[in-house]
Amino acid sequence: MNRAEKIKILLVDDRPENLLALENILEDPELDIIKATSGNEALGLMLEHEFALVLLDVQMPEMDGFETAELMRGNERSKQTPIIFVTAINFEQKYVFKGYESGAVDYLFKPIDLYILKSKVKVFIELYKQKKSLEITTNDLKKTVEELKKANQKIIEQQKSLIEEEQLKVLLQMAGATAHELNQPLMSLLGYIDLMKIYKDNPEKLINYTEKIKESALRISDIVRKIQNIRNYETKPYLGETSIINLGD
């Protein structure tokens, strides 16, 4: 994620003074805090922005927090956005369950404990950062795969022109070795992506798995670079009739 890009969170409450209080508590240089005074306004903002988190008041006129959350979950763009309900009601268990069924991931009860509020928000901000980092890594991997396909096509074209030459044997051997070498980091990368889905709520594991994915992607990129250099190879005599390929660094 671009460091200059601020992380957006949405505050929803029908009372402006509550919104102002929350904004002052959560004020941070890396956050872009956007406010809405109704469920309808919040739904409109969800269509315009990507939010890392929504703090949603339960008791609002016209459209309460439960209904607003359900509508957010029904929209493809916002269905994965975490929602924390903020309420002054001392809920019975059935209402707590209703909140979770509506799409809430957590609750905050008024009067709000500042430490708890900041701690919860920090966790979801870190999760959002890891999500964006994974998206970048995945996009980079897709580019690497495309480069690999192009490089592989070049190898195929070269093989066609060298079909009756001794160098083809060397190229075929190297293609097999490359596939074997590529398989290990690729399987590791896919495995760590699966682990990130399993431990999506564990920031520490997500950070570790992201680094592992980057390492695997770098290994794959290095293999692709070597394949791309095949067109510049030169053969040299080695131990009689055997030839070797100099791929360079």
Sequence and secondary structure as in RCSB ss.txt:
>XXXX:A:sequence
MNRAEKIKILLVDDRPENLLALENILEDPELDIIKATSGNEALGLMLEHEFALVLLDVQMPEMDGFETAELMRGN
ERSKQTPIIFVTAINFEQKYVFKGYESGAVDYLFKPIDLYILKSKVKVFIELYKQKKSLEITTNDLKKTVEELKK
ANQKIIEQQKSLIEEEQLKVLLQMAGATAHELNQPLMSLLGYIDLMKIYKDNPEKLINYTEKIKESALRISDIVR
KIQNIRNYETKPYLGETSIINLGD
>XXXX:A:secstr
  TTS EEEEEE S HHHHHHHHHHH  TTEEEEEESSHHHHHHHHHH   SEEEEES  SSS HHHHHHHHHTS
TTTTTS EEEEESS   HHHHHHHHHHT SEEEESS  HHHHHHHHHHHHHHHHHHHHHHHHHHHHHHHHHHHHH
HHHHHHHHHHHTTTSTHHHHHHHHHHHHHHHHHHHHHHHHHHHHHHHHTTT HHHHHHHHHHHHHHHHHHHHHHH
HHHGGGG  EEEETTTEEEE    
